[in-house]
């Protein structure tokens, strides 16, 4: 019995470690030139840290433990199906279907399989306070990371590249409306998600009105 438990633990652990070796698709599609690009595992960590910080500074009355659990497991599906983005011509319905199967395969045999599956379903449905909060942390982390890449000089807005990003109609409209830099595109692409969540909108606006690389260096200098 003990060996079975240990095998279940190691199976889950070792499968999740593979996310350290999977690069976030967004950095590939946006032609990030840094030799050190964010992995899916790092994204999961960053979303958790972002959630902890926002919960610390704003009284949003959420169950932060539940949020952290959601964020810790919300990318399990990507162990199998990879990082599918809005630019990959996969419908939301299809992504949810193959994602659910992947999560069940990863959690198969665990005592808390149903509990964790329900958490991923809750995250994907975005109907509870905690799911909405977790979803916004997930999105905001992308916007902040891409702004940091840009401020570090790792993104050029190469609209002539073969990236599917520039075949996206929404991106094309943003560019037609005058966006001339990658941060302008990121901001305009996602800002509507935060309209009804003022804390997230203020944080996004503050980040995009500053050079994040300069802020990072100042923070490091003063600790």
Order of alpha helices (4+ residues) and beta strands (2+ residues): alpha-alpha-alpha-alpha-alpha-alpha-alpha-alpha-alpha-alpha-alpha-alpha
